[in-house]
């Protein structure tokens, strides 16, 4: 007998939570997922979970390592953490490229090897990874641009319209500058059973 998979989503945005609830209803899984309006950086599951995930928002824990520590508070022994994080594909040539990649400095992101080393140094084994390819990156960003454009068409007089217009004008340029330098992946981690000293 299999157990149904259930899940809990946490977000500070009521807009995103409402959208997630609508999508769950469309998929027919509303009875298996719940959503909480809360700060994910302080949320701890009431019962230990098999999988704790933070995909692309490690600012909730003040960075990668802090987010892993936070997610572990909700994790059962032997469970897994999923964390989504950017990494440098190659060295950015200048500050403008770093800024186009939405980093405040070159040191904000690691290389892929550096990222794997950070997991190990924090006491976690990397057991699987899924890396975005360039086409996936393009579709991800393109969907954001289309959403902004449709919002602008529907809300031309909104007080936020000018800011969104500026974002839509700049974002494609930033992406095409950044796409050969920045990668992104989801990393599956398990607490290391044995600590191995790395040189």
C-alpha positions as CSV (number, residue, x, y, z in Angstrom):
1,X,0.0,0.0,0.0
2,X,1.5,3.3,-1.1
3,X,1.1,6.5,0.9
4,X,-0.1,9.6,-0.9
5,X,2.5,12.4,-1.3
6,X,1.5,15.5,0.5
7,X,3.1,18.9,0.6
8,X,3.2,22.3,2.3
9,X,4.1,25.6,0.7
10,X,5.1,28.7,2.6
11,X,5.4,32.2,1.2
12,X,5.0,35.8,2.4
13,X,3.1,36.8,-0.8
14,X,-0.6,36.4,-0.6
15,X,-0.7,36.8,-4.4
16,X,1.6,33.8,-5.0
17,X,-0.3,31.7,-2.4
18,X,-3.6,32.4,-4.2
19,X,-2.0,31.5,-7.5
20,X,-0.6,28.2,-6.0
21,X,-4.0,27.4,-4.6
22,X,-5.6,27.9,-8.0
23,X,-3.0,25.7,-9.7
24,X,-3.5,23.0,-7.1
25,X,-7.2,23.0,-7.8
26,X,-6.6,22.8,-11.6
27,X,-4.3,19.8,-11.0
28,X,-6.8,18.1,-8.7
29,X,-4.4,18.0,-5.7
30,X,-6.0,20.5,-3.4
31,X,-6.6,17.8,-0.8
32,X,-2.9,16.9,-0.8
33,X,-1.3,20.3,-0.5
34,X,-1.6,23.2,1.9
35,X,-0.3,26.7,1.8
36,X,0.8,28.9,4.7
37,X,1.2,32.7,4.7
38,X,4.4,33.0,6.6
39,X,8.0,34.0,6.5
40,X,9.8,30.8,5.1
41,X,12.9,31.9,7.0
42,X,11.2,31.2,10.3
43,X,8.8,28.5,9.4
44,X,9.4,25.0,10.9
45,X,7.2,22.1,10.0
46,X,5.0,20.8,12.8
47,X,6.0,17.2,12.0
48,X,9.3,16.2,10.5
49,X,9.2,15.9,6.7
50,X,10.9,13.6,4.2
51,X,11.9,16.4,1.9
52,X,12.5,20.1,2.8
53,X,13.0,22.4,-0.2
54,X,14.1,25.9,-1.0
55,X,14.3,26.4,-4.7
56,X,16.0,29.7,-5.7
57,X,15.4,31.7,-2.5
58,X,18.4,31.0,-0.2
59,X,18.1,34.5,1.1
60,X,15.6,33.1,3.6
61,X,18.5,31.8,5.6
62,X,20.9,34.5,4.9
63,X,22.6,32.5,2.2
64,X,23.1,28.9,1.2
65,X,24.6,27.5,4.4
66,X,22.1,29.2,6.6
67,X,19.2,28.0,4.5
68,X,20.4,24.4,4.7
69,X,20.6,24.7,8.5
70,X,17.1,26.1,8.6
71,X,15.6,23.4,6.3
72,X,17.2,20.7,8.4
73,X,15.1,21.9,11.4
74,X,12.0,20.5,9.6
75,X,13.7,17.3,8.2
76,X,13.3,13.8,9.6
77,X,16.5,11.8,10.1
78,X,17.5,10.3,6.7
79,X,15.4,12.9,4.8
80,X,16.6,15.0,1.9
81,X,17.0,18.7,1.2
82,X,16.4,20.2,-2.2
83,X,18.1,23.5,-2.7
84,X,18.2,25.6,-5.9
85,X,21.2,27.8,-6.4
86,X,23.0,29.8,-9.1
87,X,26.7,29.2,-9.9
88,X,29.2,30.7,-12.3
89,X,29.7,28.7,-15.5
90,X,32.9,30.8,-16.1
91,X,34.5,33.8,-14.7
92,X,32.5,37.0,-15.3
93,X,34.8,39.5,-17.2
94,X,33.6,42.7,-15.4
95,X,31.4,44.3,-12.9
96,X,28.7,45.0,-15.5
97,X,28.4,41.3,-16.2
98,X,28.2,40.5,-12.5
99,X,25.4,43.1,-12.2
100,X,23.5,41.7,-15.2
101,X,23.6,38.4,-13.4
102,X,21.9,40.0,-10.4
103,X,24.9,39.5,-8.1
104,X,26.3,42.3,-5.9
105,X,29.8,40.9,-6.3
106,X,31.7,38.1,-8.0
107,X,31.9,36.3,-4.7
108,X,28.2,36.1,-4.2
109,X,28.1,32.9,-6.3
110,X,30.4,30.0,-6.5
111,X,31.6,27.9,-9.4
112,X,29.8,24.5,-9.7
113,X,32.8,22.8,-8.1
114,X,32.9,25.4,-5.4
115,X,29.2,24.9,-4.7
116,X,29.7,21.1,-4.3
117,X,32.6,21.8,-1.9
118,X,30.4,24.1,0.1
119,X,27.8,21.3,0.5
120,X,30.6,18.9,1.7
121,X,32.1,21.5,4.1
122,X,28.6,22.0,5.6
123,X,28.4,18.2,6.3
124,X,26.1,17.2,3.4
125,X,26.4,14.6,0.6
126,X,25.3,15.7,-2.8
127,X,23.3,12.7,-4.1
128,X,21.7,14.1,-7.2
129,X,21.6,17.3,-9.2
130,X,19.5,18.7,-12.1
131,X,21.1,21.6,-13.9
132,X,19.3,24.1,-16.2
133,X,20.5,24.1,-19.8
134,X,20.5,27.3,-21.9
135,X,17.2,26.5,-23.5
136,X,15.6,26.0,-20.1
137,X,17.1,29.2,-18.8
138,X,15.7,31.1,-21.9
139,X,12.2,29.6,-21.3
140,X,12.3,30.4,-17.6
141,X,13.2,34.1,-18.2
142,X,10.9,34.4,-21.2
143,X,7.9,33.3,-19.2
144,X,8.7,36.1,-16.7
145,X,8.9,38.7,-19.5
146,X,5.6,37.5,-21.0
147,X,3.9,37.7,-17.6
148,X,5.1,41.3,-17.1
149,X,4.0,42.3,-20.6
150,X,0.5,40.8,-20.1
151,X,0.3,42.6,-16.7
152,X,1.3,45.9,-18.3
153,X,-1.4,45.4,-21.0
154,X,-4.0,44.8,-18.4
155,X,-2.8,47.6,-15.9
156,X,-1.4,50.5,-18.0
157,X,-2.4,53.1,-15.4
158,X,-1.2,51.2,-12.3
159,X,1.3,53.0,-10.1
160,X,3.8,50.1,-10.6
161,X,3.5,50.2,-14.4
162,X,6.5,52.4,-15.0
163,X,8.8,50.2,-12.8
164,X,7.6,47.1,-14.6
165,X,8.1,48.8,-18.0
166,X,11.7,49.5,-17.0
167,X,12.2,46.0,-15.8
168,X,10.8,44.5,-19.1
169,X,13.1,46.8,-21.1
170,X,16.2,45.8,-19.2
171,X,15.7,42.2,-18.3
172,X,16.2,40.6,-21.8
173,X,19.5,42.5,-22.2
174,X,20.7,41.3,-18.8
175,X,19.8,37.8,-19.6
176,X,21.6,37.6,-22.9
177,X,24.7,39.1,-21.3
178,X,24.5,36.7,-18.3
179,X,23.4,33.4,-19.9
180,X,26.9,32.2,-20.8
181,X,28.3,33.0,-17.4
182,X,25.6,31.9,-14.9
183,X,24.1,28.5,-14.4
184,X,21.5,27.3,-12.1
185,X,20.6,23.9,-10.6
186,X,18.6,22.0,-8.0
187,X,20.8,20.0,-5.7
188,X,19.6,17.0,-3.6
189,X,21.4,16.7,-0.3
190,X,21.6,14.1,2.5
191,X,23.3,14.6,5.8
192,X,26.8,13.0,5.6
193,X,27.0,9.7,7.5
194,X,30.8,9.8,7.7
195,X,32.9,12.9,7.6
196,X,35.8,12.7,5.2
197,X,38.6,15.2,5.5
198,X,39.1,17.0,2.1
199,X,42.4,18.5,1.2
